Amino acid sequence: MSLWERTPERRRATAWPSAEPPGAAVAVTAADEGGGLRPGTLHRGVSGVDRGPVPMSAEQFDGLRDPMARVFFRRGRWPMTLEEVLDGLTEAGELPAQSVYLIGEAGQIPPHEAPGLRRDFRFAITRAAPGKDADLLVSSDPGSVFLQVAAWDPEARVFNYYMRISPAWVWTGDSWSALAPESRGKGCFDSHVNGSVVMKELKQPWSNWQSMSATIQLAPDDPLRDNPLYRQVIGAERLELTVKGLVSRWTAARLSTAVTDGRVTHPDRLLRQLFTSTTVNLASTSVQSATVAASGQDLVLPLGFWLNADALLNDLGLPVGAGNAPSAPASLYADSVATFGFRMEERVSGFARPGDTFFAFMVPEAAYEDNDVVRQAVERGLVPARFAACALMVDFTEPVFSPVRAHLMRYVPTAPVPVSTWCADIAAAVVDAARTLPADSPEAEFARNWAVPEAEWPEVFARRVDAYLEKVAARIRTASGFDDCVRLAESRRRTFKEMRLNEFALTLPTTDIPADAPRLRMHEDGTVGASTSGGSP
């Protein structure tokens, strides 16, 4: 881990306390350049591109048109605290509409039960013009130890990412930097994977956020109670709408440049959000785990655990019968928490407590930003709906981390291709390859989907989804079937925990299932088995 990575002003995960995870990018450092940061200077430091933060060139500096540049940097102002950023915007009459949100993975753990636990509260603050989408998002802890900003540039149509490292500010890249091979997945783009803003727990109950579903617990003497921003905190249900709107704004800007002279310029960058999980969101039930009694009502598990319902049902409109998430007896869930040794654990602090996350059964699901790219690409005519559906129906019972679906990326060109035929050409290549491959190969599954006539695929695929949901609904009402789903959920959580998006140890539960247990996948008949290996680009 580099010196810059270790600075407290660059908030890092408690999940990575002492070393970089395998395969992680090395962050650029000020030390690499042999000197510190200059006060009163905007630096650039894009991980994977720059050796370290260096003063930004005058040409690039003059080209910044986002609110941070307009209000502060171009006027020679260098706010060093969260309050100075917000007050400076207000004094300049810029983006007066302010919304304040609060998140903390330990926020639902009663303070008296863990007096020594680091709470890791963070504010997320949006600023907007009246009646408009937010143009500025600020992330900071209440003490301004770290201070990070995503600012929308309306002329370049990108988010610019900034981080304060006293005594200066560093531009760490823009939305396009997230997609560029040299900086992809590095620095701030290990979480802003595709260049947009991030809210992992994007749906009700907005786990870990203060919201209409839960209130973050504070000790009576917690100094946060006296923080003026804390008194302005509103529910994360509002932030969900903001984040979705901003993700779609960047998606629209990005796709508006996807075609040049009748050719898709980067087909692989576009379709990897169809065939792979570039990132994920986290979903859970809306039931507090501590309230689940063996004799209680059935527990409705997240629909996104079973399939990519947002893409297949909502965006592509498969006419499924019910579309309701399967439910399991509460007794089976309660038994599983004990059987598998569920606990909330943070080894850095020595905290451990038996039980699941505050809201029961939290799991990764397909990311809104991945689905939004597919949805808008279909709406713009860049990707035919039939092609998207045929791709998503490959291994559709594995909505995230599917090596089977990811295997098909090898048929996606990296060079520009004609927009009029590119998806049909990819389909033809896959179908041709399937002729010499086993019937259970990813190519063969796509070929079978592609063989369904244009007028029939919605109904045919919907019947498959209905049959599958009916089978899993029956299986999870048995002890063995539910236990299999718990093992599958933990398998997917382990994959998520390998991502840098996994920022805090208390985001997900720990179990007694061995860390080296085989990766699992769901089959279309509702059974769980070993995952197919390989294929992910």
VENQUITA-V661182 format. One record per backbone hydrogen bond with DSSP energy under -0.5 kcal/mol. NH is the residue of the N-H (numbers start at 0). CO is the residue of the C=O. If there is no record, write none. Layout:
NH:CO  NH:CO
//
This chain:
5:1  6:2  9:6  10:8  13:502  14:502  15:12  16:13  23:20  26:24  28:50  32:28  32:29  33:30  34:29  39:166  40:37  42:40  42:168  43:53  44:170  46:44  48:45  49:45  53:43  55:41  60:56  61:57  62:58  62:59  63:60  69:65  70:66  71:67  72:67  73:68  74:71  75:72  76:71  84:80  85:81  86:82  87:83  88:84  89:85  90:86  91:87  92:89  93:88  96:127  97:95  98:125  99:231  100:123  102:121  103:207  105:118  106:103  108:105  109:107  112:109  113:109  113:110  116:113  121:102  122:139  123:100  124:137  125:98  126:135  127:96  128:132  131:128  134:126  135:126  136:149  137:124  138:147  139:122  140:145  143:140  146:8  147:138  148:161  149:136  150:159  151:134  152:157  153:151  156:152  157:152  159:150  159:157  160:172  161:148  161:159  162:169  163:146  164:162  164:167  167:164  168:40  169:162  170:42  171:160  171:169  172:160  174:158  176:173  177:173  177:174  178:174  178:175  179:175  182:179  183:179  184:188  185:182  188:185  189:186  190:187  191:187  192:190  194:191  201:199  205:202  208:205  209:101  210:213  216:106  221:218  224:221  225:222  226:223  229:226  230:226  231:228  232:229  233:99  235:209  237:234  238:234  239:235  240:236  241:237  242:238  243:239  244:240  245:241  246:242  247:243  248:244  249:245  250:246  251:247  252:248  253:249  254:250  255:251  256:253  257:254  259:262  262:259  263:416  264:257  264:262  266:263  269:265  270:266  271:267  272:269  273:270  274:270  275:271  277:275  280:364  281:199  282:362  284:359  288:357  290:287  291:288  292:290  295:292  298:327  299:297  300:298  300:325  304:301  305:301  305:302  306:302  308:306  311:307  312:308  313:308  314:309  315:310  317:311  319:317  327:298  330:293  331:328  332:328  333:329  334:330  335:331  336:332  337:333  338:334  339:335  340:337  341:336  342:509  343:352  344:342  345:350  348:345  349:345  350:345  352:343  354:341  359:286  362:282  364:280  366:278  370:366  371:367  372:368  373:369  374:370  375:371  376:372  377:373  378:374  379:375  380:377  381:376  382:376  387:383  388:384  389:385  390:386  391:387  392:388  393:390  394:392  395:392  397:394  398:396  402:400  405:401  406:402  407:403  407:404  408:405  409:406  410:407  411:408  412:410  416:263  418:261  420:417  421:417  424:420  425:421  426:422  427:423  428:424  429:425  430:426  431:427  432:428  433:429  434:430  434:431  435:432  436:433  440:437  444:440  445:441  446:442  447:443  448:444  449:445  450:446  451:448  455:452  456:452  459:455  460:456  461:457  462:458  463:459  464:460  465:461  466:462  467:463  468:464  469:465  470:466  471:467  472:468  473:469  474:470  475:471  476:473  477:474  481:477  482:478  483:479  484:480  485:481  486:482  487:483  488:484  489:485  490:486  491:487  492:488  493:489  494:490  495:491  496:492  497:493  497:494  498:495  501:498  502:500  506:503  509:342  511:339  516:513  520:528  522:526  525:522  528:520  530:518
//
